[in-house]
Amino acid sequence: MSVPLARLIRQMLLMVLLVLGCSVIPCNAALAQADPLPSWNDGAAKEAIVGFVARVTKQGTADFVPPAERIATFDNDGTLWTEQPFYFQLAFALDRVKAMAPDHPDWKTRQPFKALLEKDTSALAASGEKGLLQIMAATHAGMTTDAFASAVRDWLATARHPRFNRPYDSLVYQPMLELLAYLRANGFKTFVVSGGGIEFMRPWMERVYGVPPEQVVGSSGVVKFQIGAGGKPDLMKEAKIEFIDDGPGKPVGINRFIGRRPIFAFGNSDGDLQMLQWTVAGAGARFAGIVHHTDGIREYAYDRQSRIGKLDKALDAAAAGGWTVVDMKQDWKTVFPPLATSGAAMEAKP
C-alpha cells in the first residue's frame, strides 16, 4: 500500500470516528463547551445535575453506572408541567361533565353535577372527595380506552388554562424538557411516575416529553376486555380504582412496572417523597431533585401550606439528605417554552 493511500485511509477513519461521536475519541472543544441545559442559570442545582451525569457515565470510575441501569423517574404534576390552580386532569373531568350534560339530564338535579353545572363552588366543595370521585368516575369510565384517549387529545387541542390562556400541554417547563433530553443523550431511560391517571397521560406524553407510553407509570382504573359491536375486541374502562400511584404507591409502581430502582428522580411535593427516598436508598451514586415553586410572577409560588402540590415533609427531607432543590425563580432563565414551539415532538430516545 502506498504512503499517500495509507494516509488517506487514516484520515477517512479519523473522520468516521469523529462522526460516531465522543464515546470513541475525545470531543472537540466546541462540543465539550456546549451547554446541555441552556434554560438553567449557572448555580448549585445545575452543577449538581451535570456533575452527577458526568460521574455515572465515566467509564473506569467507581461511580460508573452501565446504561441499562441508568433509570430516571419524574413526577408530572408540578414537576414537568404546571399543577395550579388545580390538577389539569381535574380540569379535563370538569369540562367533560359540561360536554356530557346534554346526555345526562338527571345531572341538573343530582349533586355534585348540579353544583358544577351551576358553578356553585360552595356546594361543589361541600361534596368533598366523594363528589370528586363521582365526577371522575362519570367522565373516565364507560368507554373504550381508545375513545378515552381520543377525548383527551381533543380536549388538549381546545382547552385553555384560566390564567395563562394557553393550551395545557404548552405549560410544560422548558428547563425540564432540556433535562429529559440531556439524560437520554447520556444513556438514561426516562420514565414519568405520576399520581395522574395513566390513560390520561399516555395519549400525549411522547409528543410533548419524548416519553413513550410504555415508560409512563400512573394511577389506573380497572380495564376489562370485551367483544364489542361487530365482534371487535375492545378494552372498556370501568368505574373502579385499580392502583393509586402516589406517595408510597410510587416506589411500588416503579417496582411493578419498571423493575429497576432509579438512580435519578425528580419530584416537587410530599407525594413524591417516598419515590425520592427509595431512589437514594440504593447503592452507588444517586440523585434526588425537587422543583420548588418560588416564582409567583412567571408561574406560582407555594410549598408548605398549599392544597395542591404541598411541599412540606419532602422539603425537610431534602435539607436533611442533601438533595438538590431547584429554586424556580433563581435557577431557571425561563419557565415555559415559546408558544409557537411548545408541545412540539421531541425525539423519543430510550
Secondary structure, DSSP 8 states (H G I E B T S, - for coil): --HHHHHHHHHHHHHHHHHH-TTTS---HHHHH--S-TTB-SSHHHHHHHHHHHHHH-TTSTT---GGG-EEEE--BTTTB---SS-HHHHHHHHHHHHHGGG-GGGGTSTTHHHHHTT-HHHHHHTHHHHHHHHHHHHHSSSBHHHHHHHHHHHHHH---TTT-S-GGG-B-HHHHHHHHHHHHTT-EEEEEEEEEHHHHHHHHHHHHS--GGGEEEEEEEEEEEE-GGG-EEEEEEEEEEE--STTHHHHHHHHHT-S--SEEEE-SGGGHHHHHHHHTSSS--EEEEEE-B-TTTS-B--TT-SSS--SHHHHHHHHHT-EEEEHHHHBS-SS--TTTTT-------
